[in-house]
């Protein structure tokens, strides 16, 4: 019934796709995937990595997701934290995982987890 790809939707402001690419491809190592032409005209960007497909859609007015967030499971959480940069808040109070929170360039909250 389900596939191995999990889709996550986040919002972004119009015209900032290059910032999205720099973060999700450059810092996180995800791959940008081509949006269907009818959707590409609306702006935004799609990325895939590690069984997750992340769809950034343009919303106006834009408001970042500050509470609701995707949880992304990674292999090397220390390396991901290094690549994300200074916007890292560690919270290891979660059974069975090391984890931290950070934000994308638009202020959307992201959770990164690594099984212990």
Phi, psi and omega in degrees: 000323180249154176259179180280347181268127178254126181266136178232136180247130173228160179258158175212159175283156181297144172078012183244030181299325180296325176293322177298315179298317181300321182280304188286327176269306185294310183274318186265348177077018177282168178251133175284136177245147183288132175279149173303143185309320181296329178273328180300328180297340181275351183088185183089185182202152178241142181224153179223142175183136174058037178083007179242135171245118185254120179254116175261113181252143179286130175230132175230123359287148181272138172220122181292153175280107183267332182251300178294142185198155171279149172254117184252118180275129183235162180276324184227088187295327178295319178294318178297317178299320178297317182288327179292321177106212189282344182275061183233126175240109181285141177211090183271016180271058181215112187306129173085359183221149160267144180205158171214162175248148176209181179232147172284178183299347184255001178093003176291134179286137177231142176245132177244133183229147171225126178301142178282000000 
